[in-house]
Amino acid sequence: MYQTVLAIERDFLDQFFSRTTKLKPVLITFSGIDGSGKSTQIEKLREYLASEGFHVRQMAFWDDAAVFRKARSGFSRRVLQSDGSVGSPEKPALRRDKNLQNWPLFVGRSVLHLLDVVNLWRVVRKNKQPGSPIIFDRYIYDQLAALPMQRWWARAFARLLLRFAPKPDLSFLLDAIPEEARARKPEYPLEFMHKYRSSYLELCTMAGMELISAGEPDDVHAAIVECFGRSSTRQLHSRKSDQW
């Protein structure tokens, strides 16, 4: 099944990226709870597109778009007493950052998220090129998912910010079972992981993301490529309709 899907989608890609200078740039984002497999799937999609001859740019929201990164990291370490390390099954971490929620933190984060969106526009405009996909590891969605989305005011703020944020051509939300995700990347309490996942699912509907069910890496990759093919075909047909 995996190879069959890839063969079918290759035909879509050949159509989509033919005459690339006449097609708009493609912005793809990957989101999901920690341990959902984002890095693995980004690498698989990047390698797949590169093997087909497409120039792919890979970016990370935190490294390339987030503002005041050093100050934010320093605040987490010194004030919130966060571990700051990346957890692994052999060496669990004790993170204290996005899982801590109160009004002062919400106000501060809201201001930072607004500035992130402003800078995100600059970054996207600078790097998007016709026919050359950009893959983002996390996006503004991942910042918003850390808010208490079960609260109406958090949802209202998220909707407001989404109205102004650059809209990707395709946004993937990689779903994951919190227990399994935490086993792969033990950094946050399990209770928070469940709330975190619920916030992502809320945002999925709100932002029109493509929900990819949890599964084996190859099956997840096949689902991603299939979604990408459908999106490519819609854009191709839209372009043809505009020409008519």
Summary of the structure (lengths in Angstrom):
residues: 244
radius of gyration: 18.5
end to end distance: 36.6
largest distance: 60.0
contacts: 736
relative contact order: 0.21
helix: 58%
strand: 9%
